[in-house]
């Protein structure tokens, strides 16, 4: 009986010590308040984990405090991810066309599973927007049959602030604080986040992204 009592006493003491350690380490708790920052990157550190790539089709890399895509081929897409995993999120980023044609596409990814499966939120430098998914390697728009024009998009070589909400099956895109597109999809409940840039018939688009944030919705 004495042995069992000592065992119970030891386990009780261990539980008290563990609880005290968890209370002291509150920084380990996952933020749950709306607007709490889950991940943030101003791209000032080249070691923050984003995909850096270079070939004849596209380049993606850190560039002077931003993350830059150069898409060198026509009708091509390039994307990069930081290698994280989230459920419901609100993602925000600033995007600037540095050079190249206005007939382009660029924006945010959420619930990224692999190169063949993810959701995307896009605008173009000539003022169009759209939400869609890439599933089993095939891209499909969900917000409409085609990308649609929206006055909220600042055209040309001007910075736009993008926000993508991935909450349950609800997908919504904001440009410069204005809701411009929405869709519903339930293929994936969580996944990585990311950025995307693509070209139309003309190659040579260069897009810089900055001030990337993942927030609790």
PLY file of the C-alpha trace (Angstrom):
ply
format ascii 1.0
element vertex 217
property float x
property float y
property float z
element edge 216
property int vertex1
property int vertex2
end_header
0.00 0.00 0.00
2.83 2.42 0.82
4.34 1.88 -2.64
1.06 2.79 -4.35
0.68 5.89 -2.18
4.18 7.08 -3.07
3.42 6.52 -6.77
0.24 8.56 -6.55
2.08 11.32 -4.69
4.86 11.41 -7.30
2.38 11.62 -10.20
0.42 14.38 -8.45
3.61 16.37 -7.94
4.57 15.87 -11.58
1.16 17.10 -12.74
1.44 20.24 -10.59
4.92 20.99 -11.93
3.80 20.45 -15.55
0.81 22.77 -15.10
3.02 25.45 -13.59
5.48 25.17 -16.48
2.71 25.53 -19.05
1.31 28.57 -17.28
4.76 30.16 -17.17
5.30 29.48 -20.90
2.24 31.31 -22.19
4.17 32.18 -25.35
3.58 28.59 -26.48
-0.16 29.14 -26.71
-1.65 29.45 -30.21
-3.35 32.85 -30.69
-7.14 32.51 -30.89
-8.36 36.12 -30.91
-9.60 37.48 -34.26
-6.80 39.44 -35.90
-4.05 37.68 -33.93
-0.89 37.26 -36.02
-0.13 33.61 -36.81
2.74 34.32 -39.21
4.33 37.47 -40.59
7.16 38.17 -43.02
8.53 41.42 -44.43
11.09 39.43 -46.46
14.01 41.22 -44.85
15.56 37.85 -43.90
16.42 35.47 -46.72
16.25 32.56 -44.27
12.51 32.81 -43.55
11.75 29.66 -45.54
10.17 30.69 -48.85
10.91 28.69 -52.00
13.84 30.13 -53.97
13.93 28.87 -57.54
15.48 29.71 -60.90
15.13 28.16 -64.34
14.25 29.20 -67.90
10.53 29.60 -67.04
10.57 31.60 -63.81
12.59 32.89 -60.87
11.42 33.38 -57.30
13.67 34.86 -54.63
14.13 37.51 -51.97
14.92 40.90 -53.50
15.78 44.04 -51.48
13.23 43.46 -48.71
10.50 41.94 -50.86
9.79 38.57 -52.48
10.08 38.75 -56.27
8.69 36.60 -59.08
9.96 36.89 -62.64
7.95 34.80 -65.09
9.91 34.53 -68.32
7.61 32.33 -70.42
4.11 32.97 -71.82
1.06 31.31 -70.22
3.08 30.18 -67.22
2.51 30.27 -63.46
4.99 30.37 -60.60
4.36 30.11 -56.88
6.21 29.86 -53.59
5.38 28.79 -50.04
6.94 29.18 -46.59
6.28 25.54 -45.63
3.63 26.03 -42.92
0.23 24.58 -42.04
-2.95 26.47 -41.10
-6.69 25.97 -40.92
-8.94 29.03 -41.19
-6.90 32.16 -41.96
-6.96 35.71 -43.25
-3.94 36.42 -45.46
-2.77 39.91 -46.41
0.05 41.15 -48.63
1.15 44.16 -50.69
1.81 43.45 -54.37
3.53 45.67 -56.95
4.05 45.10 -60.67
7.66 46.11 -61.31
7.73 45.52 -65.06
6.14 43.56 -67.86
2.66 43.36 -69.43
-0.51 44.34 -67.57
-2.12 41.16 -68.91
-0.91 39.05 -66.00
-2.12 37.45 -62.78
-0.80 37.47 -59.23
-2.01 36.94 -55.71
-2.38 34.64 -52.72
-2.61 30.90 -52.13
-4.28 29.12 -49.23
-4.76 25.50 -48.17
-1.87 24.48 -50.38
-1.48 20.68 -50.37
1.12 20.19 -53.10
1.89 21.68 -56.54
-1.28 20.14 -57.97
-3.80 21.11 -55.25
-4.54 24.52 -53.69
-6.88 27.56 -53.69
-5.83 30.83 -55.36
-6.95 34.47 -55.15
-5.84 36.58 -58.12
-5.82 40.06 -59.56
-4.27 41.39 -62.77
-2.54 44.68 -63.55
-5.30 45.50 -66.04
-7.95 45.36 -63.29
-9.40 41.84 -63.19
-10.01 39.53 -60.21
-10.88 35.90 -59.54
-10.91 33.07 -57.00
-10.28 29.48 -57.99
-8.63 26.20 -57.24
-6.03 23.97 -58.78
-7.08 20.35 -58.26
-5.12 17.40 -59.59
-3.18 19.91 -61.69
-6.21 21.49 -63.37
-7.01 25.17 -62.61
-10.69 26.19 -62.38
-12.24 29.53 -61.48
-14.88 29.37 -58.73
-15.97 33.01 -58.40
-17.22 33.29 -62.01
-16.67 31.75 -65.42
-13.83 34.22 -66.09
-11.86 36.81 -64.16
-14.01 39.94 -63.86
-13.07 43.66 -63.90
-13.18 45.53 -60.59
-12.57 49.25 -59.99
-10.88 48.48 -56.66
-7.80 47.20 -58.50
-5.21 49.93 -59.15
-3.93 49.25 -62.65
-0.42 49.35 -64.03
2.77 49.61 -61.98
1.00 50.52 -58.74
0.92 48.67 -55.41
-2.29 46.91 -54.38
-3.11 45.56 -50.94
-4.62 42.07 -51.17
-6.54 40.12 -48.56
-7.75 36.53 -48.90
-10.13 34.99 -46.35
-10.20 31.19 -46.10
-12.82 30.43 -43.47
-14.56 27.07 -43.54
-15.94 26.68 -47.06
-16.06 30.45 -47.57
-13.41 32.08 -49.80
-13.33 35.85 -50.22
-10.93 38.28 -51.92
-10.45 41.93 -50.95
-8.43 44.49 -52.90
-7.45 47.73 -51.16
-10.04 47.06 -48.46
-12.94 46.36 -50.84
-14.57 42.94 -51.27
-14.28 42.04 -54.96
-14.95 38.28 -55.24
-16.25 35.34 -53.24
-16.69 31.61 -53.70
-17.35 28.39 -51.82
-15.21 25.26 -51.77
-14.65 22.40 -49.36
-11.87 20.30 -50.88
-9.37 20.98 -48.09
-9.72 22.19 -44.49
-6.11 23.28 -43.98
-2.75 23.57 -45.66
0.15 25.88 -46.49
-0.14 29.50 -47.63
1.71 31.15 -50.49
2.06 33.60 -53.36
1.56 33.22 -57.11
2.43 35.10 -60.31
1.54 34.21 -63.88
1.66 35.49 -67.46
-0.77 35.63 -70.36
0.32 35.57 -73.98
3.22 37.94 -73.26
6.09 36.86 -70.99
8.30 38.95 -68.75
6.13 39.99 -65.81
7.92 40.92 -62.57
5.92 41.17 -59.32
7.23 42.15 -55.88
5.36 41.09 -52.72
5.87 42.62 -49.27
4.36 42.71 -45.77
2.92 39.20 -45.85
0.70 38.36 -42.86
-1.39 35.37 -41.80
-4.02 36.35 -39.24
-6.65 34.60 -37.18
-9.98 35.35 -38.93
0 1
1 2
2 3
3 4
4 5
5 6
6 7
7 8
8 9
9 10
10 11
11 12
12 13
13 14
14 15
15 16
16 17
17 18
18 19
19 20
20 21
21 22
22 23
23 24
24 25
25 26
26 27
27 28
28 29
29 30
30 31
31 32
32 33
33 34
34 35
35 36
36 37
37 38
38 39
39 40
40 41
41 42
42 43
43 44
44 45
45 46
46 47
47 48
48 49
49 50
50 51
51 52
52 53
53 54
54 55
55 56
56 57
57 58
58 59
59 60
60 61
61 62
62 63
63 64
64 65
65 66
66 67
67 68
68 69
69 70
70 71
71 72
72 73
73 74
74 75
75 76
76 77
77 78
78 79
79 80
80 81
81 82
82 83
83 84
84 85
85 86
86 87
87 88
88 89
89 90
90 91
91 92
92 93
93 94
94 95
95 96
96 97
97 98
98 99
99 100
100 101
101 102
102 103
103 104
104 105
105 106
106 107
107 108
108 109
109 110
110 111
111 112
112 113
113 114
114 115
115 116
116 117
117 118
118 119
119 120
120 121
121 122
122 123
123 124
124 125
125 126
126 127
127 128
128 129
129 130
130 131
131 132
132 133
133 134
134 135
135 136
136 137
137 138
138 139
139 140
140 141
141 142
142 143
143 144
144 145
145 146
146 147
147 148
148 149
149 150
150 151
151 152
152 153
153 154
154 155
155 156
156 157
157 158
158 159
159 160
160 161
161 162
162 163
163 164
164 165
165 166
166 167
167 168
168 169
169 170
170 171
171 172
172 173
173 174
174 175
175 176
176 177
177 178
178 179
179 180
180 181
181 182
182 183
183 184
184 185
185 186
186 187
187 188
188 189
189 190
190 191
191 192
192 193
193 194
194 195
195 196
196 197
197 198
198 199
199 200
200 201
201 202
202 203
203 204
204 205
205 206
206 207
207 208
208 209
209 210
210 211
211 212
212 213
213 214
214 215
215 216
